Amino acid sequence: MGKNRKNKERRKKSRFGLPGFSWQDGEGFHFLRPGRRPSPEQVEEMTRQYQEKIRNSPLWDQMVNNFGKEKAEELLKECRVKID
């Protein structure tokens, strides 16, 4: 393999990184990916984005219909990103 081709392959791998792995069980949704541990600020931002996606999904309407707005807000606050 030529030098340019090796460099191109190396750049391609670094651009796409390694894939993550996800699953769901009784404890919730899990996702593993290689890399450094995110900072507390990044975890809070991921939590905010996750909660916003739920709020803008059909699931949110279902939660409000089933539990009422106040209880749905409480349940939404429990939907957090946790780093183990």
C-alpha positions as CSV (number, residue, x, y, z in Angstrom):
1,M,0.0,0.0,0.0
2,G,1.4,3.4,-1.0
3,K,2.1,6.2,1.5
4,N,-0.7,8.4,0.3
5,R,-3.2,5.6,0.5
6,K,-2.2,4.7,4.1
7,N,-2.5,8.4,5.1
8,K,-5.9,8.6,3.4
9,E,-7.1,5.5,5.3
10,R,-5.8,6.9,8.6
11,R,-7.6,10.2,8.1
12,K,-10.8,8.3,7.2
13,K,-10.7,6.3,10.4
14,S,-10.0,9.3,12.6
15,R,-12.9,11.2,11.0
16,F,-15.5,8.5,11.6
17,G,-14.1,7.1,14.8
18,L,-15.1,3.9,16.4
19,P,-18.7,3.0,16.5
20,G,-20.7,3.0,19.7
21,F,-22.8,0.3,21.1
22,S,-26.3,0.8,22.5
23,W,-29.0,-1.3,24.2
24,Q,-32.2,-1.0,26.3
25,D,-33.2,-3.0,29.3
26,G,-35.2,-2.6,32.5
27,E,-32.9,0.2,33.7
28,G,-33.2,2.3,30.6
29,F,-31.3,3.1,27.5
30,H,-27.5,2.5,27.5
31,F,-24.8,3.7,25.1
32,L,-21.1,2.9,25.1
33,R,-18.5,4.6,23.0
34,P,-14.8,4.8,23.2
35,G,-13.2,8.1,24.1
36,R,-12.6,10.4,27.1
37,R,-15.2,10.9,29.8
38,P,-17.3,14.0,29.1
39,S,-17.1,17.0,31.5
40,P,-19.9,17.7,34.0
41,E,-20.9,20.6,31.7
42,Q,-21.1,18.3,28.7
43,V,-23.2,15.8,30.7
44,E,-25.6,18.6,31.7
45,E,-25.8,19.8,28.0
46,M,-26.5,16.2,26.8
47,T,-29.2,15.9,29.5
48,R,-30.8,19.2,28.4
49,Q,-30.8,18.1,24.7
50,Y,-32.2,14.7,25.6
51,Q,-35.1,16.2,27.7
52,E,-35.8,18.7,24.9
53,K,-36.0,15.8,22.3
54,I,-38.5,14.1,24.6
55,R,-40.5,17.3,25.0
56,N,-40.8,17.7,21.3
57,S,-41.8,14.0,20.6
58,P,-45.1,12.3,20.6
59,L,-44.1,10.6,23.8
60,W,-44.4,13.9,25.6
61,D,-48.1,14.3,24.6
62,Q,-48.7,10.8,25.8
63,M,-47.1,11.5,29.2
64,V,-49.1,14.7,29.6
65,N,-52.4,12.9,28.7
66,N,-51.6,10.0,31.1
67,F,-50.2,11.9,34.1
68,G,-51.0,15.6,33.7
69,K,-48.5,18.3,32.9
70,E,-47.0,18.6,36.4
71,K,-46.3,14.9,36.9
72,A,-45.0,14.7,33.3
73,E,-42.5,17.5,34.1
74,E,-41.4,15.5,37.2
75,L,-40.9,12.4,35.1
76,L,-39.0,14.3,32.5
77,K,-36.5,15.6,35.1
78,E,-35.7,11.9,35.9
79,C,-34.7,11.4,32.3
80,R,-31.0,12.2,32.7
81,V,-27.7,11.3,31.1
82,K,-25.6,9.3,33.5
83,I,-21.9,8.5,33.0
84,D,-20.7,5.3,34.8
